[in-house]
Amino acid sequence: MTIDNPLAELSSAARTAAAASAASTVGIGRRGRGTGIVVDTDRVLTNVHNLRDRTTQVTFADGRTAQGRVLGADPDRDLVVLDVSTDGAPAIEWSDRTLDVGDTVFAGARGTRGHRVSFGLVSSSDRSFRGQRGRRVKGAVEHTAPLARGSSGGPLLDVDGRLVGINTARLGEGFYLAQPTDTDLRGRVDQLIAGEHLGGRRLGVAIVGPDETRRLRRQVGLPDQDGLLIRSVVPDSAAAQAGLGEGDLVIAVDGTAVRDVDDVWDALDAGGDTVDVSVLRGADERTVTVSFAEPPADEEPAGS
């Protein structure tokens, strides 16, 4: 922006962002539940949490509606690509820009009242949020562009109207989180466009948090111990096949001590086709090898 008339430059950038993104920004759901982005012919990207089923209504800039179906999903990153007739709606242009604190950004959305664009600044980087199945997603950018209800899944834009992020989470107090369009996200979206379903390794267990774990152990006369109590095990999951059971206390994964659920996620992400899980069963410690050679069964959202 020039120093001669910064407000005029800002206004011009907002109009540019709105014009560049309007035709590529779509509504998700019948009552403006969320926003999506046309990323390829007949392909719309949005957040998983905007869906209620494997199909949903998509509303385009010209008012046309069409039924979209899930093509590829990544629940851990809260991303999904829908297969829907875009009928000439253009794919949004991606930016190669890396966002830094202080950068000007615009948030786009399409709700029941049409297309909107709001102005903000990048206020922080390397933030994290929880995906739909509880997994921590790192590397998000925080910004201040106001987002009304129904804006999640919409585009975060640079001053040229190109895509620099996917708006995903509201922090409250006027701050919002977006997943930046870096090489990793682009690769994931390409896989979703191709119809792949993504997700990190999962044991196939539902667990109790650390505070509740300590309380339950005290109730049955067991000593305090850092770890996470297994509440249930999904049948035929990786954990079940390895012999993990309800009541086991997970104390380490691949030799790394477990104090909260993020320790488990991090160890699973760093592991290979197998991980060694150390547990206390009552007062007895044992280590089992969990294999991920076969895809694990679906499990409860709060599990690991």
Secondary structure by P-SEA (a helix, b strand, c coil): cccccaaaaaaaaaaaaaaaccccbbbccccccbbbbbccccbbbbbcccccccbbbbbccccbbbbbccccccccccbbbbbccccccccbbbbcccccccbbbbbbbcccccbbbbbbcccccbbbbbccccccccbbbbbcccccccccccccccccccccccccccccccbbbbbcccaaaaaaaaaaaabbbbbccccccccccaaaaaaaaaaacccccccccccccccccccccccccccbbbccccccccccaaaaaaaaaacccbbbbbbbcccbbbbbbbbccccccccccccc
